Amino acid sequence: MSSRFCIIFLNTAHDYGYFKLFLNVLEPFQTKNVSIKNVIMKTSLIFILLLLCSTSFASKELDIPGSYAQLDSIKQRKTLKVNESMFYFNFPNLPKGVDFGIIYDYNGGPGKTVFLGKKRFFEVKLKPGTYYFQLLLNKEYFEITTNQISVKSREKAFLSCYFQRVYDNDIQVVEKPVLYFYPNVLTSISVKLEPKGELAFTYPAYKNKWSFTADSAGNLTLDNKTYNYLFWESNQVITPESFDLTSGFVIDRDSTIEFLEASLEQFGLNDKEMADFITYWGPQLMKNERNYIHFVFNEDCSIFADLTIEPEPAQLNRIYILSQAIPKDVSLEIKKQEIPTCNRSGFTVIEWGGSTINSIAF
């Protein structure tokens, strides 16, 4: 029996130090005169050590980066028949416009392939029971293995699945997107935010949506507190392939502020919005001697997040900045990017944000 315990313990601890401690614990069992009290005490110690080790390794596994799925909810669906259940898999961080093929299996069964097309979800109809799923995008991404999920008759389980590259240098923080609101009169507004990644921080706190009032000067009131804007950040997969980077700007450190002022004025930000933008991005850009800069405007910004605003604004103007440091010895000639001028007539919403890209090959 003691050898069986040794195997279990070593598989859990993976540590020779723990093994020596374990042998010391077992030493009294090798003598002939062992009291029941000592046996109980030593056995209890073994199980405590096993519990501590397994708990330690479980916590380490949670810290390992990789693809993952989270169960959002399980709901009754009258559209399902008796003795039917369904799983809904949503993929919020997969880029749009690409037809991904996903291989999946459940409970270790044979794999099946489903093509998403323009959708970013698929559904699997099964009998009620307990299931776990494995999902594979391709060899460039970590595989997803879900926890076991139990569904009853006519229940539908909703899961959000996030694929991460195996060696992913493209997961970046979409930094400080902020939203300003300028209705014509005092207005109650709600905002639904759907980032194309995992939210890292929001202020004020985002709880399924933001609900607040805004006046024509842009003052936002939420829970009896006043804010200048709504703030969010998220971790997202951002690759050069996601954008048309054939145009942009090469800006030296000393020209950074002048460039930002001219570009943001051309786009149509007001003095306060420009000051907020420049005091955040200026210092970051000026850490480098030179930067490649590319702006993303308006509808194209949906690659970072979708916004649902009620009532719908007359104008939704969005500008994101992408940047990467350029080595001093690199000569780069690039087409100058055109900057549109936004329309601010009627109920207007302004958003700015950005990210640093580290994987453009110059």
DAVENWO-V738458 format. One record per run of one state. SS is the DSSP state (h for helix, s for strand, l for the rest). FROM is the first residue (numbers start at 1). TO is the last residue. If there is no record, write none. Layout:
SS:FROM:TO
SS:FROM:TO
This chain:
l:1:1
h:2:13
l:14:15
h:16:30
l:31:35
h:36:63
l:64:67
s:68:76
l:77:84
s:85:90
l:91:100
s:101:106
l:107:111
s:112:115
l:116:120
s:121:126
l:127:128
s:129:131
l:132:132
s:133:136
l:137:140
s:141:141
l:142:143
s:144:145
l:146:148
s:149:151
l:152:154
s:155:162
l:163:164
s:165:165
l:166:170
s:171:182
l:183:186
s:187:195
l:196:197
s:198:203
l:204:209
s:210:214
l:215:219
s:220:222
l:223:224
s:225:227
l:228:229
s:230:237
l:238:239
h:240:242
l:243:246
s:247:252
h:253:267
l:268:270
h:271:285
l:286:289
s:290:297
h:298:303
l:304:304
s:305:310
l:311:314
s:315:325
l:326:334
s:335:336
l:337:347
s:348:356
l:357:362
